[in-house]
Amino acid sequence: MRFQTAPLKGILRCGHCGTAMMPMYTVRNKKKYLYYTCHRHARSQAERSECPIGHLAAGMVEEMVFRNVRAALALPEIVASVSRLTGLTPTDVAQELGDRVWDGIGNGERQRLLASIVKEAVVHEDKIEITLNTAGFAPLIQEV
Ligand SMILES: [Zn+2]
């Protein structure tokens, strides 16, 4: 089976346990289901019961983070900050990171792009807190 890159590897963290959430998959009826699981949750049955986060369907959480990052990149102050960070002009940033770019690239590219913009995404029971690599901005909060 072809290895699929997980765009949120190294970015997603369990807000309850403080550990990284690792990409994993199960195969059911010859169909592959990708998800991110709390490291502690994956370790043992005993620890599993202590983590209310557990695991999340990859598609759902990836879409959520993408949507928030894309929305943030529409804000002039975020564009200005990414511009300072990358040395690109604000116009180039808007173009480079526009919707068309996100839709037209593969998971590997997405992962590199996301890793350069997102510092971390912390999953809580009721929300996901996304921190960008741009200094001075409050985390984006996504209710789940
Ligand atoms: Zn956990």
Boltz pocket constraint, residues with backbone or C-beta under 6 A from the ligand:
constraints:
  - pocket:
      binder: B
      contacts: [[A, 14], [A, 15], [A, 16], [A, 17], [A, 18], [A, 19], [A, 38], [A, 39], [A, 40], [A, 41], [A, 51], [A, 52], [A, 53], [A, 54]]
      max_distance: 6.0
